[in-house]
Amino acid sequence: MNAAAVGIRLARTAYLPRVDSLFQVNRATRNTFYGLLLPQNVISSVDGVASNNFGTVWNSGAGVLVSWQPFDFGLRAANVAVASAARGEAQATLNRTRYEVSVAAADAFLTVLAAQQTAQAARAAVDSWQTLLRSIHAQVTAELRPGADESRVQAELAAAETQVAQVEQAVAVARSTLALFVGGNAAEVALSPGRLVAELPAERPEPALNASGNPLAQQQTALIAERQKQLDALGRTYYPQFLLQSEASARGTGLVNSGSRLGGLNGLAPATQNYAIGLTVTFPVMDRYAQAAEEAQEAANLRADQAQYRVITANLEAQFRAAQANLAGTRRVAANTPVGVAAAHAALEQATARYRSGLVPIDDVAQAHRLVVQAQIDDSLARLNVWRAQLQLDSARGDIQLFLAMATAP
C-alpha cells in the first residue's frame, strides 16, 4: 500500500518542468574541420579556427536549460490514473489478505475446539476405565471374577490412554496453526469457545450470493481496472511531444578569431552570455508499430483478467451452493446425534447391570463403553461442523462478521 501510494506521487512529478544545469572546464586543441558527422556521442563537436596544430587553449561554459511540456494529450493524467488504479489494486489485495487470514483463523479455531472436545471425551473414557478397573480388580482379588476380565479392562484402558495422547497431540498442532494466524506463542493463545460447543447457530434466511462483493472478486475487479488504465495510457503515447524550452548560458575561451591564443588563464571563466527560448516538437513516427504491439498485448492481458474474474465468480457460486448443502446436511446430523448419545448411555447401563449379574461377558461392557465415547465425540463434532458449514457459507459470501456475531453472542 505504501509503495502504491508513492507511485502516484511519482507519476505526478511528470507535470514538473525539467531543469538541467551544467558547468564545464576543459583544455583542448582549437582546430575546426568543415564536414559532416552523423549524430553520435563519441566524437565531441569543436568550435575553433581553420588550422591544424596541437596548441591548446582554455575553454569554459555554464548554463541552465528548462524544458516543460505545456500539454501532452492527456498522457500524464493517464499515467497518474494508472498509479491510482495500482493503489486501488493494492488496497483490494490488502483487504483480501486480511479477509483470508480472518477466515483461516476462524477455521483453525474450530479445529482446535474439535480436537479439545475429542480430548475431553477421551479423558472421560480413561477415568471411566480406571474406575471399572479398580472395581474388577477387587472382584478378581476376591476370586469373584476371572483374571481375564481384568486383563481385558487393562487393554481397554491402555487403548484409551493412547487415544488421549493422540488427541492431545492434535490439539497442540491445531493450536500452532491458530497461532500462525493470530500471532503469539501457541501455548499462550487463550481460547473462549463461547456458544460454539454447546449450541447450534440460529437458523436464518440466507440471502442470494453477490459474488462481486467477495474480496477475491473485488481484487480481480481492481486488477481489471488497472489494466484498463494502462491500456488507456498506451493509447495516448503516439502523439507529438511539445517541449517549451528556455536556456541561459555563458561561454569562455582563450582563442581569438585570428587563430591566436590569449594565453594565461583566459577562457577559464565564462565571458560571453547567451539566452534563448523556443518550442520543440518531436514525433516518434516509427513508434507506431511498437505501440500497436504493446496495445495488443495489454488488451490480451485485459481479456485474460476478465476471464479470470468470471472463473472466480463461478467458483464462488459453486462454493456457496456446496456450503448451503453442507449446512443443511450438518444440521440434520447434529439433530440426530443427541439421540445416539442417550441410546449409548442406556446401552452401557444395561450392559453394566447384566455384567454385574453375570449374564454377559466383559466384552459387552467394553463395546458399550466405546459406543458411548464415540457417540459423545460425534455429538460434539456435529455441532462444530454446523458452525464450520456456516463459516464456509459466509466466507463464500465474502463477509464473516455475521458468523462472528452469532458465535460471540451472549
N, C-alpha and C positions, 0 to 999 in steps of 0.2 A: 504494500500500500504506500509506504514512504517513497519507494523508488518510482512508482507510477505518478505520485503527486509531483515529484521533482521533474519527471518527464514533461509535464505540462508547462512548468516554468521554463524548461529548456526550449521547448517549441516556441514559446512566446518571445524568446530572445532574438528570433529571426526578424522581428519588427525593428530592432535597433539598427542604426547605421554602422557600417564597418569603418573603423579608423585605423590606419596603418601609419606608423611613424618610422623614420629612418635617419641615421647619421652614419657617414662613412668617410674614412680617410684612407688614401692609398698612394703609393708611389709607383708610377708606371711610365712606360715609353709614350711618346706623343705622336706616333706615326698614324696616318689615316690611309685608307685604301678605298677607292671608288669601285664598287661592285655589289653583287647580290649575295646574300646569305639567307638561306631558308630559315624559318623560325626554329630555334633550338635553344637549349640552356647550357651549352658547353662553352662556346666561344663568346667572350664578352664584346659588347659594342664599344667602339672607340670614337673619340671626337678630338681630332688634333689638326695637324698640318700635313701637307703633301711632302713627306720626306721619308727617309729610310735609314735611321740610325738608332743606336741604343742609349741615347741620352734620356734621362728620366726627369720628371717634374712631379711636384706635389699636386694632388687633386683632393677635393673635399666636397661634400654635399650633405644637405639636410632637408627634410621635407615632411609634409603631412598630407595624406590622401584620405578623403572621406567619401565613402560610397554608400548609397542608400537607394532602396527600391521604393519609389513612391506608390506604385501599385503592382500587383502580381497576379491578377485574375483569380484571386481567392486562394492561392496556393498556401500561404502562411496560415490563413484561417483554417484551411482543410487539415494542415498538419497539427494545429492546436486541437482540432476536433478529434483527430486520431489519438493524440495523447490523452484527451479527456475520456475517450472510449476505452483506452487501455486502463485508465484508473477505474472506470466502471467495471471492467472485466476483473481487475484485481480485487475490487470490493466484493463482487459476486463470488470469486474464488475464496475469499476470506469467510464470507457467510456460509458457503458450502462446507468449508473445513470445520468451522465451529459447529454446524449442524451435524455433520457426520460424527464428530467427536462426542457430541451430546447423545446421539442415538447409540453409539458404541458403548458409552459409559452406562446408559440405562440398561442395555442388553447385558453388559458384563455384571451389573448389579443384580439382575435377575438370575444370572448364572451362579453368583455367589450365594444368593438366598436358596436356590435349588440344592446346591451342594450342602449348605448348612442344614436344610431340612432333612436331607438324606442322612447326614451325620447324626442328627438328633435322633432319628428313628433307629439307626444302627446302635447308638449308645444305649438307648432304652432296651434294645434287644439283648445287649450284653448284660445289663443289670438284671433282666428277667431270667436269662440263662444262669447267671450266678446264683440267684435266689433258688431256682429249681435244683441246681447242682447241690447246694447246701442241704436241701430237703432230702434229695435222693441219697446223698452220701450218708446221712444219718440213718436212713432206712436200710441201705446196704450194710452199714456197720452193725445194725441190729438184725441182720440177715432176714429182713422183710422183703428186700428186692434183690434181684440178681445183679452181680457186678457189671454185667453187660449194659444195664441201663445207665449206670454212672458213666461208663466209657462213652456211651452214645451222647450223653449230655455234654461231656467234656469236649467231644468232637464238634458239637454244635456251637459251644462257647468259643472254641478256637476259631471256627469259621466266622462267627460274629465279630470277634476281635480283629480278624484280618480285614473284614469289611469296614470296620471303623477306621483302621489305618489307611485304607484306600480312599475313603471319602474325605478324611482329614487332609490327605494329600491333594485331593481335588479341590477342597476349599482353599488351600494355600495357593494353588495355581490360579484359581479363579480370582482370588484377592490380588494377586500380582497383575493379572490382566486389567482389573479395575483400577489399580494404582497407576497403570500406564496412562489412563485417560484422565484421571482426576489429580495426579501428581502425589508426591509424598511416598513414604515407606508403606509397603503393602500391609505390614503388621500394625501400622498406626492408623489405617483408614477406619474410621468409625462408621458403623452401619446401623441404620434405623429402618427396619422393614416397613413401618407404617401399616398400611392396610393390605400390603401385597401378599402376606402369608395367610391371614385369617379370612379375608373377604374376596369376593369377585368384583371386578369393575362393573359399575351400574350399566345396564343396557341403555343405549341412546340411539336416536336416529342418526344414521351415518349419511352425511351429505355426499353428493356426487364428487368424484375426483376432479380437481382442477390441476392437471399436470403442470401447467405453466407456472404455478405457484411454488413448486418444489425447488429448493436451492440448486439442485443439479441442473434442472431445466433453465433456471434463471442465469446460471453461469454460462450455459451454452448460448442463451439469448444475448448476453453481453459480449460473448466472443463473436457472434454473428454481426452485432452492431459495430464492433471494432473492425472486422473485415470489410464491412460496407464503407466505413470511413476511409480505410486505406485505399479501397478501390476509387472512391471519390477523389482522394488526394492525387492518385496516379493520373486521373483524367485531367488534372489541372497543371501537369508538368510540361505538356507540349504547347507552350505559349512563348512569345517573345519575352525576354527579360530586359526591363528598363532599369538602368542604373544612373542615378543622378550623382555626379562626381564633382568634387572640388579639390584643388591641390594648391598648396603653397610650398615653395621650395627655394633654395639658395644653393649656388654652386661657387666653388673657388678653384683656381688653377694657377700654376706657376708658368703657364705658357701664354705668349702674346701672339697676335695674328701673323706677325712677320716670321714666326717659327723660332724665335729666340726664347731663351729661358730667363725668368726673373731671378732664379736662384734663391738661396737662403730658405726661409720658412714661408715664402709666398705660396699660396694655394692651400695651406693647412686650415685656414678659416674661410668659410663661405663668404663671398663678397658681392655676388650678383644674384638678385632676387627675381623670382617669377611667381605668378599665380595664374590659375586657370579654373574655369567652371564649365561643365558641359554635360551632355546627356549621351550615354552609350546604350545602344540597343543590340542585343545578341539574340540569335535564334538558332537552336540546335536542329538543323534541318534533318540530319540523318538519324537523330534520336528517335524518330517516329517508329522505326522498326522495333527497337528495343522496348519502347514504351508499350507498343501494342502487345508484345510478348509478355511483358510484366502484367498488363491488364488482364490478359487471357489467363495467366497463372493465378492471379488473385481472384478472378471470377470463378475459376475452378475450385480454389480453396473455399470460397464463399459457399458454393453449391455443396461441397463436402460437409461443411459445418451445418448447413441447413438440413442435409440428410441425417447427420448425426443427431440433430435436435429431434427429428421425427423418430429415430431409433430410441432416444432417451424417453420421450413421452410414451411410446408404445410399451417400453419396458416398465415404466411406472404404472401404466394402466394394468398390465399383466400382474405386477406385484400387488396392486390394490385389490384386484379380483381374487387373487390367491389368498391374500390376508383376510378378506371377507369370509371366504370359505373356511379358512383355518380358524377364524374366531368362532364361527358358528359350530364347527366340529368340537373345538376345545370346550365350549360351553356345555355341550351335551355330555362330554366325558366328565367334566367337573360336577355336573348334576348327578352322575351315577356313582362316582367313587365313594361318597359317604355311605351309600348302601353297602358297598363292598366292605368297608371298614367295620360297620356294625355286624355284618354277617360273619366276618373273620373273627371278631371278638367272641361272638356267640359260639362259633365252632371251637375256638380254643377253650372256652369254659366247659363245653360239653366233653371235649377230648380229655381235659384235665380231670374232670369228675369221673369219667369212665376209666381212666388210667388208675386213679386212686382206688376205684372199686375192683380193679384187676380185670376189667372187661376188655381192655385194648392194650397193645404194647406201647412202649415209649415212642415208637416211630410215629404213631398218630399224633401225639402231643407235639413232637418236633415239626411235623408237617403243618399242623395248625398254627404253630408259633411263627413259622416262616411266612405263612399266608397273612398273618396279622402285620408283620413288619412290612411286607411288600405292599399291602393294602394302605398302610399309613403313608408310605413313601409315595405311592401312586396318587393318593388324595392330595398331599401337599404339592406335588409336581403338577397335578391337574389344574389347581388354582393358579400357580405361577405361569403355566402355559397359556391360560386365558389372558393374563396380563401381557405376556410376551406377544401373543397374537394381536392384542390391542395396540401394543407398541409398533408392531410391523405395519398395521393399518394406518396409524397416524404418521409413521415415518414415510410411507408411500405418498401420503397427502402433503408432506413437507412441513409439518408443524406438530411437535410432540408436547407443546405446552399444556394442552387439554389432558393428555395422558399423565403428565406430571402433577397437574392439579387434582386429578382423580386419585392418584397414588398417595398424595400427601394430605388429602382432606381429613379433618378430624373425624 
